[in-house]
């Protein structure tokens, strides 16, 4: 399950159970912090699978669990491919509904959310920008030639790049349509959390071991 009973009784400060996340990996502390906060659990066999793409359902669940938006009450017919569906796991339902109601996600034009689809880099930064309240991007810019002024994610990329939460795949490219890898997403959240830590201790994404 993506939502384990937290914290597990056998957790030891400083340890993570993932054999595929090495301490010299750039995303090590991001994975470690997310594990401590109960945002991730891995596959149950000691793997985090950092190079696998992140799904839209998992992205929603992580954002929701990290900054909860209410208690799950008052949900309704907001995204039609979830309501009444019994063949897909319901664990992400409240997260999707709440983030939709908060204006953080919007789904597709055909009235679906497509939870099992992989989230793209452009989609994720747009979600994070919305989660931060969509502040003004006046005076902000980015160096990416593949994110143009008419693209849906342009303001989000400007904002997140200026804040230092994201970087490109090169100095001049962001690759907004490329899928977001699991390690990339947690690293972005790690950077995001570091910028918030001074005002909310729950968002402290510094190394738990100091």
C-alpha positions, 0 to 999 in steps of 0.5 A: 500500500502507498499508505502504510501505518505510520510510523512503522514500529521498526523504523530507525532514525537514519535508515531507509529500506530502499536498496536502490537509493544510494547515499551518494545519489542526488535525491537521497535526502529527498527520498529519505525525508519523504519516507520519514513523513510517510509520503512513500512506502516503496514496493514492499520489497526494498525498492523505491524504483527511482527511475520509474515514471510517477503516475498522476494518482501517486502525484496527487496522493503525495501532494495531498498527504504532504499538505492535507486539504481537509478531512475528505468530507463533501466529495461529489461527482467531480471527475467521472472516471472515478465516481462509481468505479470499482475496478481501480484502487480507491486509495487516491480518491479523496486526494484527487477530489480534494485537489480538484476542489482546491483548483490544484488539478483540472483533469482532461477535457473529456471529464477524466483524470486518467490516474494511472497515466504518467505525470509530465514535468509540465503537469507536475510543476503546474500542480505545484504552482497551484498548490502554492496559490498561483502567485504573480510571476511578474518579473520572473523568467526562465531560460527554457526555449521549449517552454514558450509564452503560450504554453499552459505551464509557462507561468508555473515554470517561471515561478518554480524555476525562480524559486529554485525548486526545478532545473532543466534537462539542460541549460536551455531545455525543460522538456515539459512533455517528458514524464516526471521520474519518481526521483525527480518529483521527490527532489522538487518537493525537497527543494520546495519544502526547504523554502517553506521550512522557516515558516512551518516546521511540518515542511522541514525538508532538511536532513533528519540526522542534521 
